[in-house]
Amino acid sequence: MVGHLCVLQGLAPDPAERPLRPPGVAAKAWRLAVAVPKQAGPVRAEAPAPRGASPKRAAARGRPMPASQAVPVKILAAGRVAPHPPPPAPPLRLKLPPSARLVFAAQRGPRSGHAELRWERDEAGRYELLLVLRYEGEEREALIQSSRGELGEAGLRPRRYADRRGSSSLRSASFAQEDAADAPPPGAQDRLSWLVQLAAMAAAWSEPPQPGTRIVLQVAGARGECEDWVFEAVGAEPGPDASGLLHLTRAPLHRYDHRIDIWLDAAGGGWPQRMSWSHPLRETLSFSRENAMQQR
């Protein structure tokens, strides 16, 4: 399996130059999981016995088995063989939204405020994405996230991601070019672009996925962690129009991780109508959209 590296950059200038990472922080490998059908046990390829002489006798006499009696197989690992290659994965269906501005009412415990999401794309196939969260009575933004990159057949292809929370320092990550040895796999996202990638997938669905259906996105953060985010379809719920909303949830990846719930409006470009981030040690952060989608 070929590793794909997620390259970090600390407080940095524009990453149009080479990507960097802080001293002492090792780049982590992208993991591309391949589903293999389960087998009851090792598969053995048996050739039909030749007329006149058995394979055992031929082997005992030092003569090789005729090529016509051999069964070609591809060795996967010790004790495992695959007579046929796995079928190719179906093409990813996406319907990328036009430029838009969305405004959400935000709530976290007693703190209330607003969040604004700006999505810009141009004719050259580039995009910029910005999320800003502000609470009432607070001068500093509680959260600023930004992502920029290109658009391709696999959807968003991030080049730079930046994240600042409250008074903490800016963190950023740069992604290698597509043809580089350490480039992330197609479809991999950062901690903000996943939102638009998921919306583009929802907008392309001919019908909503059945409850229990799982959608996997590879997501990297500003600290270099690269993880599989698995969203599971919970079901349809009432929405602002007759088409309703599709509820997806992402379970925590570890003990102190967030649970993410998102309600997508497939008829409205796939954009979320509501979102929430739940944490075992913190108050839940929830977004509820206030405006209709404003295309730009």
CORGIJO-V982854 format. One record per run of one state. SS is the DSSP state (h for helix, s for strand, l for the rest). FROM is the first residue (numbers start at 1). LEN is the number of residues. If there is no record, write none. Layout:
SS FROM LEN
SS FROM LEN
This chain:
l 1 3
s 4 3
l 7 1
s 8 2
l 10 18
s 28 3
l 31 24
h 55 6
l 61 6
h 67 3
l 70 4
s 74 4
l 78 2
s 80 3
l 83 17
s 100 9
l 109 2
s 111 11
l 122 4
s 126 10
l 136 7
s 143 10
l 153 2
s 155 11
l 166 5
s 171 4
l 175 14
s 189 2
l 191 2
h 193 12
l 205 9
s 214 7
l 221 5
s 226 12
l 238 7
s 245 6
l 251 8
s 259 6
l 265 1
h 266 3
l 269 3
s 272 8
l 280 2
s 282 8
l 290 4
s 294 2
l 296 1
